[in-house]
Amino acid sequence: MGEAFPATSMPDRDWWSALWPDPQGMLQALGIMPGMTVLDLCCGDGYFTAPLAKLVEGKVYALDLDESMIEMARAETARQGVSVQKWIHADALDVAGHLPEKVDYVLMANTFHGVPDQPALIRAVRSVLAPKGLFGIVNWKTLPREETMVLGQPRGPRSEMRMPPARLAAVVEAGDFISQATIELPPYHYGSVFRAL
Ligand SMILES: C[S@@+](CC[C@H](N)C(=O)[O-])C[C@H]1O[C@@H](n2cnc3c(N)ncnc32)[C@H](O)[C@@H]1O
């Protein structure tokens, strides 16, 4: 089993749900639609996995390195009355060996900033996508950390770890993707969607 990416521990639910009051709206804004098969890469405690499973009617795979996160995500989807096709306890870089089929969409939310070998991660994602499949990345904006306050405290990764959209696009496009859209996810995030070439 690989190592956890630096600065990617799961945020506490109190401020996370205050920051993201409409998780399903965020997923739709990223172009995820019913009928797609989606991989939630680094799913954490399932905050986005459960609404994702609802949106695409269970055609979801969810992966995390931390087994306790998988257990929390599993409980959250059950609580919301939805299901996931397969829970994958593995390193994100090894995802190809664990998926029984190619997927239409890979979502990576709030994790890419910490990936040490980003080209390797992009190759892994590319290898599990169907032709013209989409890769959606949600990142913290490059605001100073002291300006991204939620419930009275600065939140998110250190300022210097945050990636501007242009730098993200350069690294993902180098891995055989083309930028499709970059959207605002107020107050402190943006989402970039790439299509596999
Ligand atoms: C900041 S959380 C984000 C969770 C979720 N995507 C969200 O936005 O609510 C990052 C997650 O990545 C997982 N993670 C860190 N390193 C990983 C790795 N090498 N492979 C797979 N998952 C990893 C952590 O266990 C954690 O659950």
PDBQT file of the ligand as one rigid body, heavy atoms in Angstrom, charges set to zero:
ROOT
HETATM    1  C1  LIG A 201      -8.897  16.258   1.888  1.00  0.00    +0.000 C 
HETATM    2  S1  LIG A 201      -9.623  14.662   1.795  1.00  0.00    +0.000 S 
HETATM    3  C2  LIG A 201     -10.852  14.956   0.532  1.00  0.00    +0.000 C 
HETATM    4  C3  LIG A 201     -11.978  13.950   0.534  1.00  0.00    +0.000 C 
HETATM    5  C4  LIG A 201     -13.093  14.200  -0.468  1.00  0.00    +0.000 C 
HETATM    6  N1  LIG A 201     -12.613  14.077  -1.834  1.00  0.00    +0.000 N 
HETATM    7  C5  LIG A 201     -13.729  15.555  -0.253  1.00  0.00    +0.000 C 
HETATM    8  O1  LIG A 201     -13.441  16.486  -1.022  1.00  0.00    +0.000 OA
HETATM    9  O2  LIG A 201     -14.548  15.698   0.681  1.00  0.00    +0.000 OA
HETATM   10  C6  LIG A 201      -8.361  13.704   0.946  1.00  0.00    +0.000 C 
HETATM   11  C7  LIG A 201      -8.519  12.185   1.004  1.00  0.00    +0.000 C 
HETATM   12  O3  LIG A 201      -7.465  11.604   0.208  1.00  0.00    +0.000 OA
HETATM   13  C8  LIG A 201      -7.078  10.393   0.825  1.00  0.00    +0.000 C 
HETATM   14  N2  LIG A 201      -5.722  10.024   0.366  1.00  0.00    +0.000 N 
HETATM   15  C9  LIG A 201      -4.542  10.612   0.713  1.00  0.00    +0.000 A 
HETATM   16  N3  LIG A 201      -3.523  10.014   0.082  1.00  0.00    +0.000 NA
HETATM   17  C10 LIG A 201      -4.062   9.040  -0.720  1.00  0.00    +0.000 A 
HETATM   18  C11 LIG A 201      -3.505   8.092  -1.625  1.00  0.00    +0.000 A 
HETATM   19  N4  LIG A 201      -2.181   8.004  -1.840  1.00  0.00    +0.000 N 
HETATM   20  N5  LIG A 201      -4.349   7.262  -2.277  1.00  0.00    +0.000 NA
HETATM   21  C12 LIG A 201      -5.689   7.328  -2.054  1.00  0.00    +0.000 A 
HETATM   22  N6  LIG A 201      -6.269   8.183  -1.195  1.00  0.00    +0.000 NA
HETATM   23  C13 LIG A 201      -5.464   9.052  -0.533  1.00  0.00    +0.000 A 
HETATM   24  C14 LIG A 201      -7.143  10.697   2.304  1.00  0.00    +0.000 C 
HETATM   25  O4  LIG A 201      -7.251   9.496   3.054  1.00  0.00    +0.000 OA
HETATM   26  C15 LIG A 201      -8.395  11.585   2.398  1.00  0.00    +0.000 C 
HETATM   27  O5  LIG A 201      -9.533  10.821   2.683  1.00  0.00    +0.000 OA
ENDROOT
TORSDOF 0
